[in-house]
Amino acid sequence: MKYPQALQDLIDEFAEIEDKMEILEYVYDLSDEVVEFPIAKWSEKTRIMGCQSEAHLEVVVVDGIVELRSGADAKIVQGMMGIITIAINGRKAEDVLQLKPDFAQEMGILNSLSPSRSNGFRNIFDKVMAEIRMKQ
Amino acid sequence: MSLKDDFPILSREVNGHPLIYLDNAATTQKPQVVIDAMSQYYSNSNANVHRAVHTLAGEATEGYEDCRRWIKSWFNAEKAIFTSGTTEAINLVAHGWGRANLQPGDVIVLTEMEHHSDIVPWQILSEERGIEIRYVPVLDDFTLDMEAYAVSLENAKLVCVVHTSNVLGVRNSVDELISLAHKAGAKILIDAAQAVPHDRIDFKQFNADFMAFSAHKMCGPTGIGALLVKNDAFEQMQPFMGGGDMIESVTTSGSTYQTNEHKFEAGTPKIAEAVGWSAAFEWMSEIDLPAHHERLLNIAKWTADQLRELGCTVYGRHQSGDAAVVSFLHPTIHSEDFARFLDAKGFAVRTGHHCAQPLLNRLGITGTIRASFYLYNTRQEAEKFIETVRHIVGKFA
């Protein structure tokens, strides 16, 4: 699949890192990339179900352009949100909906893409896509 | 040759590091003899049990029933019903005994320390039958409030209590719990999932009415477990699953049931798993369990002390009889991040609520990181674990 340039750059950067610890440290640092979603706005509606950590998001679609706002108490989970932010923010909703979650495996940040209690990324990705579909 | 050499999986690497498996409270690894026994069964003896007269069916039946003999002998039990594990064993008591013997207004006593498997079946039954559930609180020293327990027993028909906590490793005062339940006229079910891997329990002497456990936490296969039942409680049970193997005869006007354990084992059972479990029993019979238990508890205690020195809060006490489980939290590094960093270095630990949310609510937390040790773990592995925790704390705290 052809990815948007910002996401492709990120995938390429991850591809150069072999050590799992360094991959996680990079994801950890990407927690700064999220558009802040203040804790005061966190609610059951914004909660990402199935995550072990407390993770919340909202998606705003204005004039067809997507903005993800998000936050989590686990930095690596927030880092995953940061990656998705880079992948989708400022892009057209119809284009974003074409995106598949496989890029997380290409980056080496996931052992599995199957939905599960431990798979924060998949749960975040699925919720983002569901929100965009709803608000498109 | 070390005991670890019997476990092929323990020689693999994870993320470029030797695997150090510390998630034993979730499931233990399997020795080669268990893997071989299951493979051998499927290669040579696979057939359905009990009915056919051909040779393979005879071998399969022998393999399946041999495991029941192992269980009865290992635990000195009168009746051993195969289940898919501890959860199904508890559900069998809820549906097989509870439905037949509990009336609206009857009382079941649980504790705040229970695994969800020993809460949810009772909540379902409670909603269906109007049964009252009482919960025994957990005290600040991680033990059960025995005074509250004594009070809660008034009019109780059944007590369901965990032998050893999967979160804290704390071994409850089971002898006292059983004795007080019986004095109050209640039957008692012990969730022994975390106890049987460490302790060779004599079910008759133990004197509980029901005891539930799983094979996979004691080096056996997943998907099989057992419910031990005293004879009088067994006679009070009714099947809750109908089907093949559990019947004596079936006509269009009704059915009659077997009178032994098969009555509760409808459908084709877990034959290969039973064969594998027998191999696990045989392998464990060569192990000095009490000596290993003491060794592992010392490792857990040392690990807990080291974690405290690194600023972590440890949930547990690691006293004699407790399981080698170390649940902890760091004040600033999220447990999920911590576990991912540990995984990157080859350590398998568990995070989350460990299916014991009422206990974690009581402790005022939402999850812990849990390192749980078993027969093949060593002090050197614990030292490497602490060294890695120190590195993570140094970098991310």
Interface residues (C-beta under 8 A of the other chain):
Chain A: D19 K20 M21 I23 L24 Y28 Q52 S53 E54 D73 A74 K75 I76 V77 R117 S118 G120
Chain B: N15 G16 H334 S335 E336 D337 R340 F341 D343 A344 K345 T351 G352 T366 G367 F396
